[in-house]
Amino acid sequence: MRSILLIEDEEGLILTLTDRLKSEGYHVESATDGDTGLARGLAGGFDLILLDIMLPGRSGFDVCRRLRQGGIATPILMLTARGAVVDKVEGLQIGADDYMAKPFEMAELLARIEALLRRAIAWAKPASDTFRFGAVTLNFSKTEVLKDGRPVALSAREFQLLRYLIENRGKTLSREELLEKVWGYDASLFTRTIDVHMAWLRQKLEVNPKAPEYLLTVRGTGYKFAEA
């Protein structure tokens, strides 16, 4: 049974989500404040985390950031009443894998949860454990990235995107293909998502993000990882 950690302080929503998710066959644990949610998330054992932004004690942004810094690669779907684009970008930038603004349709939430879980399962068994480029070393089985020997915090989605590019290195990949293969659901209206994630990967991994050596843009087409 797949396990979900729900970090949310709105009692009515906790009850609604818990009942529906359990009826769909998920095991659900909940935390009603940021500190408790962070502790449970760091303890591990969950397949997915649903995380509200506005929480008592510690914001969802801080919880997400601390989880990624702690090496937790579990997919994180942020839930919030704050629908501003800047909040969505901040959530994704610090390591969230998806984002839904309240109020939302339960059917869409369930579809996004399933998509995130499918992606996590599909990427669980890499063909080779490690890959190196420049000063960067990836350990696929541990979902670990080191640069100059120091850990680099990537979200699950960033890691999956990087891995897909590496596995298809030398091949030009369109934004649509990357959305389909890495995101796993119809996100055709949000191809800008790829550009944002590529910019973050370059910032974290390239020596000079403005003149990347490995994560290359193919103008008018998409992206590719430089062929070794």
C-alpha positions as a LaTeX table, in Angstrom:
\begin{tabular}{lrrr}
\hline
Residue & $x$ (\AA) & $y$ (\AA) & $z$ (\AA) \\
\hline
Met1 & 0.00 & 0.00 & 0.00 \\
Arg2 & 1.40 & 3.38 & $-1.00$ \\
Ser3 & 1.78 & 5.85 & 1.84 \\
Ile4 & 1.06 & 9.60 & 1.77 \\
Leu5 & 2.07 & 12.22 & 4.34 \\
Leu6 & $-0.46$ & 15.06 & 4.48 \\
Ile7 & 0.90 & 18.25 & 6.10 \\
Glu8 & $-2.13$ & 20.52 & 6.43 \\
Asp9 & $-3.73$ & 22.52 & 9.27 \\
Glu10 & $-7.28$ & 22.90 & 7.92 \\
Glu11 & $-9.27$ & 20.26 & 9.81 \\
Gly12 & $-12.07$ & 19.96 & 7.27 \\
Leu13 & $-9.65$ & 19.45 & 4.40 \\
Ile14 & $-7.65$ & 16.90 & 6.39 \\
Leu15 & $-10.79$ & 14.83 & 6.94 \\
Thr16 & $-11.93$ & 15.14 & 3.33 \\
Leu17 & $-8.56$ & 14.26 & 1.84 \\
Thr18 & $-7.86$ & 11.46 & 4.29 \\
Asp19 & $-11.23$ & 9.80 & 3.65 \\
Arg20 & $-10.91$ & 10.07 & $-0.12$ \\
Leu21 & $-7.30$ & 8.95 & $-0.30$ \\
Lys22 & $-8.00$ & 5.98 & 1.97 \\
Ser23 & $-10.95$ & 5.02 & $-0.25$ \\
Glu24 & $-8.49$ & 5.04 & $-3.17$ \\
Gly25 & $-6.27$ & 2.57 & $-1.37$ \\
Tyr26 & $-3.63$ & 4.87 & 0.13 \\
His27 & $-2.29$ & 4.82 & 3.67 \\
Val28 & $-2.46$ & 8.40 & 5.00 \\
Glu29 & $-0.72$ & 10.05 & 7.93 \\
Ser30 & $-1.25$ & 13.71 & 8.75 \\
Ala31 & 0.57 & 16.51 & 10.54 \\
Thr32 & $-1.07$ & 19.83 & 11.39 \\
Asp33 & 1.99 & 22.06 & 11.78 \\
Gly34 & 5.27 & 22.60 & 9.97 \\
Asp35 & 7.60 & 21.30 & 12.65 \\
Thr36 & 5.75 & 17.99 & 13.06 \\
Gly37 & 5.42 & 17.60 & 9.30 \\
Leu38 & 9.13 & 18.19 & 8.81 \\
Ala39 & 10.06 & 15.63 & 11.46 \\
Arg40 & 7.81 & 12.99 & 9.93 \\
Gly41 & 9.02 & 13.75 & 6.43 \\
Leu42 & 12.67 & 13.48 & 7.46 \\
Ala43 & 11.94 & 10.12 & 9.08 \\
Gly44 & 11.05 & 8.81 & 5.62 \\
Gly45 & 8.82 & 5.91 & 4.67 \\
Phe46 & 6.38 & 7.88 & 2.50 \\
Asp47 & 5.77 & 7.58 & $-1.22$ \\
Leu48 & 4.44 & 11.13 & $-1.59$ \\
Ile49 & 4.00 & 14.27 & 0.50 \\
Leu50 & 1.04 & 16.67 & 0.22 \\
Leu51 & 2.23 & 19.96 & 1.70 \\
Asp52 & 0.31 & 23.13 & 2.48 \\
Ile53 & 2.20 & 26.45 & 2.43 \\
Met54 & 0.40 & 28.33 & 5.22 \\
Leu55 & 1.20 & 26.26 & 8.31 \\
Pro56 & 1.60 & 27.01 & 12.04 \\
Gly57 & 5.18 & 27.08 & 13.31 \\
Arg58 & 7.01 & 26.62 & 10.02 \\
Ser59 & 5.87 & 27.45 & 6.50 \\
Gly60 & 5.45 & 24.83 & 3.81 \\
Phe61 & 8.22 & 26.53 & 1.85 \\
Asp62 & 10.61 & 26.00 & 4.76 \\
Val63 & 9.47 & 22.40 & 5.24 \\
Cys64 & 10.07 & 21.65 & 1.55 \\
Arg65 & 13.47 & 23.31 & 1.59 \\
Arg66 & 14.57 & 21.43 & 4.74 \\
Leu67 & 13.38 & 18.09 & 3.35 \\
Arg68 & 15.43 & 18.53 & 0.19 \\
Gln69 & 18.46 & 19.69 & 2.17 \\
Gly70 & 18.02 & 16.57 & 4.29 \\
Gly71 & 18.30 & 14.35 & 1.23 \\
Ile72 & 14.59 & 13.43 & 1.05 \\
Ala73 & 13.71 & 12.92 & $-2.64$ \\
Thr74 & 10.08 & 11.89 & $-2.04$ \\
Pro75 & 7.75 & 13.64 & $-4.52$ \\
Ile76 & 6.18 & 16.76 & $-2.98$ \\
Leu77 & 2.88 & 18.23 & $-4.17$ \\
Met78 & 2.20 & 21.64 & $-2.65$ \\
Leu79 & $-1.36$ & 22.69 & $-1.77$ \\
Thr80 & $-2.13$ & 26.33 & $-1.08$ \\
Ala81 & $-4.77$ & 29.00 & $-1.22$ \\
Arg82 & $-2.10$ & 31.35 & $-2.51$ \\
Gly83 & $-2.39$ & 31.14 & $-6.27$ \\
Ala84 & 0.10 & 33.81 & $-7.30$ \\
Val85 & 2.64 & 32.78 & $-9.92$ \\
Val86 & 5.51 & 33.92 & $-7.67$ \\
Asp87 & 4.42 & 31.42 & $-4.99$ \\
Lys88 & 4.24 & 28.62 & $-7.53$ \\
Val89 & 7.70 & 29.43 & $-8.85$ \\
Glu90 & 9.16 & 29.64 & $-5.35$ \\
Gly91 & 7.66 & 26.28 & $-4.42$ \\
Leu92 & 9.05 & 24.57 & $-7.50$ \\
Gln93 & 12.42 & 26.27 & $-7.14$ \\
Ile94 & 13.01 & 25.01 & $-3.63$ \\
Gly95 & 12.18 & 21.43 & $-4.56$ \\
Ala96 & 8.44 & 20.83 & $-4.94$ \\
Asp97 & 7.44 & 18.58 & $-7.84$ \\
Asp98 & 3.94 & 19.90 & $-8.47$ \\
Tyr99 & 1.59 & 22.60 & $-7.21$ \\
Met100 & $-2.19$ & 22.97 & $-6.85$ \\
Ala101 & $-4.05$ & 26.07 & $-5.68$ \\
Lys102 & $-7.14$ & 25.73 & $-3.50$ \\
Pro103 & $-9.93$ & 25.17 & $-4.19$ \\
Phe104 & $-9.16$ & 22.22 & $-6.45$ \\
Glu105 & $-11.07$ & 19.37 & $-8.01$ \\
Met106 & $-10.48$ & 16.08 & $-6.22$ \\
Ala107 & $-10.28$ & 14.21 & $-9.52$ \\
Glu108 & $-7.42$ & 16.42 & $-10.70$ \\
Leu109 & $-5.57$ & 16.05 & $-7.40$ \\
Leu110 & $-5.85$ & 12.26 & $-7.60$ \\
Ala111 & $-4.62$ & 12.32 & $-11.21$ \\
Arg112 & $-1.58$ & 14.37 & $-10.25$ \\
Ile113 & $-0.81$ & 12.11 & $-7.30$ \\
Glu114 & $-0.95$ & 9.08 & $-9.57$ \\
Ala115 & 1.28 & 10.79 & $-12.12$ \\
Leu116 & 3.90 & 11.64 & $-9.50$ \\
Leu117 & 3.85 & 8.09 & $-8.14$ \\
Arg118 & 4.13 & 6.57 & $-11.62$ \\
Arg119 & 7.14 & 8.75 & $-12.34$ \\
Ala120 & 8.79 & 7.75 & $-9.06$ \\
Ile121 & 8.29 & 4.03 & $-9.79$ \\
Ala122 & 9.43 & 4.34 & $-13.39$ \\
Trp123 & 12.67 & 6.05 & $-12.35$ \\
Ala124 & 13.41 & 3.77 & $-9.40$ \\
Lys125 & 15.75 & 1.34 & $-11.19$ \\
Pro126 & 18.44 & 3.01 & $-13.33$ \\
Ala127 & 20.54 & 1.03 & $-15.78$ \\
Ser128 & 23.74 & 2.18 & $-14.07$ \\
Asp129 & 24.29 & 3.47 & $-10.56$ \\
Thr130 & 26.58 & 6.41 & $-11.30$ \\
Phe131 & 27.32 & 9.00 & $-13.96$ \\
Arg132 & 29.91 & 11.76 & $-13.97$ \\
Phe133 & 30.27 & 14.97 & $-15.94$ \\
Gly134 & 32.63 & 17.82 & $-15.12$ \\
Ala135 & 32.73 & 18.24 & $-11.35$ \\
Val136 & 29.34 & 16.52 & $-10.94$ \\
Thr137 & 28.70 & 12.93 & $-9.83$ \\
Leu138 & 25.24 & 11.36 & $-9.83$ \\
Asn139 & 24.26 & 8.25 & $-7.92$ \\
Phe140 & 20.98 & 7.16 & $-9.48$ \\
Ser141 & 20.04 & 4.48 & $-6.95$ \\
Lys142 & 20.55 & 6.90 & $-4.05$ \\
Thr143 & 19.11 & 9.91 & $-5.97$ \\
Glu144 & 22.25 & 11.74 & $-4.86$ \\
Val145 & 24.11 & 14.53 & $-6.64$ \\
Leu146 & 27.54 & 15.82 & $-5.69$ \\
Lys147 & 29.39 & 18.80 & $-7.15$ \\
Asp148 & 33.05 & 19.14 & $-6.20$ \\
Gly149 & 32.30 & 16.49 & $-3.59$ \\
Arg150 & 29.53 & 18.49 & $-1.92$ \\
Pro151 & 25.82 & 17.51 & $-1.97$ \\
Val152 & 23.54 & 19.41 & $-4.34$ \\
Ala153 & 19.84 & 19.58 & $-3.40$ \\
Leu154 & 17.64 & 18.65 & $-6.38$ \\
Ser155 & 13.91 & 18.06 & $-6.32$ \\
Ala156 & 12.66 & 14.67 & $-7.49$ \\
Arg157 & 11.49 & 16.31 & $-10.71$ \\
Glu158 & 14.83 & 18.02 & $-11.34$ \\
Phe159 & 16.62 & 14.73 & $-10.76$ \\
Gln160 & 14.29 & 12.88 & $-13.14$ \\
Leu161 & 14.68 & 15.55 & $-15.81$ \\
Leu162 & 18.46 & 15.44 & $-15.51$ \\
Arg163 & 18.49 & 11.68 & $-15.68$ \\
Tyr164 & 16.28 & 11.60 & $-18.79$ \\
Leu165 & 18.56 & 14.09 & $-20.52$ \\
Ile166 & 21.63 & 12.06 & $-19.58$ \\
Glu167 & 20.11 & 8.76 & $-20.74$ \\
Asn168 & 19.35 & 10.43 & $-24.08$ \\
Arg169 & 22.57 & 12.44 & $-24.28$ \\
Gly170 & 23.40 & 13.75 & $-27.70$ \\
Lys171 & 19.74 & 13.61 & $-28.74$ \\
Thr172 & 17.66 & 16.76 & $-29.09$ \\
Leu173 & 14.54 & 16.49 & $-26.94$ \\
Ser174 & 11.50 & 18.70 & $-27.44$ \\
Arg175 & 9.76 & 20.36 & $-24.52$ \\
Glu176 & 6.67 & 18.28 & $-25.27$ \\
Glu177 & 8.62 & 15.02 & $-25.04$ \\
Leu178 & 10.24 & 16.08 & $-21.79$ \\
Leu179 & 6.87 & 16.99 & $-20.29$ \\
Glu180 & 5.41 & 13.65 & $-21.35$ \\
Lys181 & 8.32 & 11.48 & $-20.25$ \\
Val182 & 9.28 & 13.28 & $-17.04$ \\
Trp183 & 6.05 & 14.90 & $-15.83$ \\
Gly184 & 3.82 & 12.04 & $-16.95$ \\
Tyr185 & 0.58 & 13.92 & $-17.55$ \\
Asp186 & $-0.80$ & 16.35 & $-20.11$ \\
Ala187 & 0.91 & 19.62 & $-19.34$ \\
Ser188 & 1.01 & 20.97 & $-22.90$ \\
Leu189 & $-0.06$ & 24.42 & $-21.76$ \\
Phe190 & 2.93 & 24.68 & $-19.43$ \\
Thr191 & 5.97 & 24.11 & $-21.64$ \\
Arg192 & 7.57 & 27.08 & $-19.85$ \\
Thr193 & 7.97 & 24.66 & $-16.94$ \\
Ile194 & 10.81 & 22.95 & $-18.80$ \\
Asp195 & 12.66 & 26.23 & $-19.35$ \\
Val196 & 12.42 & 27.08 & $-15.64$ \\
His197 & 13.68 & 23.67 & $-14.52$ \\
Met198 & 16.54 & 23.73 & $-17.01$ \\
Ala199 & 17.58 & 27.15 & $-15.70$ \\
Trp200 & 17.64 & 25.80 & $-12.15$ \\
Leu201 & 19.68 & 22.75 & $-13.15$ \\
Arg202 & 22.22 & 24.95 & $-14.91$ \\
Gln203 & 22.42 & 27.25 & $-11.90$ \\
Lys204 & 23.10 & 24.31 & $-9.61$ \\
Leu205 & 25.38 & 22.18 & $-11.82$ \\
Glu206 & 27.10 & 24.18 & $-14.55$ \\
Val207 & 30.32 & 26.11 & $-13.91$ \\
Asn208 & 28.88 & 29.03 & $-15.88$ \\
Pro209 & 25.07 & 28.79 & $-16.10$ \\
Lys210 & 25.00 & 31.46 & $-18.83$ \\
Ala211 & 27.36 & 29.43 & $-21.02$ \\
Pro212 & 26.49 & 25.80 & $-20.20$ \\
Glu213 & 28.79 & 22.98 & $-21.28$ \\
Tyr214 & 26.40 & 20.08 & $-20.73$ \\
Leu215 & 22.76 & 21.22 & $-20.49$ \\
Leu216 & 22.37 & 22.72 & $-23.93$ \\
Thr217 & 19.58 & 24.62 & $-25.66$ \\
Val218 & 18.71 & 23.68 & $-29.23$ \\
Arg219 & 17.14 & 26.89 & $-30.44$ \\
Gly220 & 13.57 & 26.51 & $-31.65$ \\
Thr221 & 13.47 & 22.80 & $-30.76$ \\
Gly222 & 14.27 & 21.96 & $-27.15$ \\
Tyr223 & 17.23 & 20.76 & $-25.13$ \\
Lys224 & 19.92 & 18.12 & $-25.08$ \\
Phe225 & 22.68 & 16.85 & $-22.83$ \\
Ala226 & 26.06 & 17.25 & $-24.51$ \\
Glu227 & 27.27 & 14.01 & $-26.09$ \\
Ala228 & 30.34 & 12.59 & $-24.36$ \\
\hline
\end{tabular}
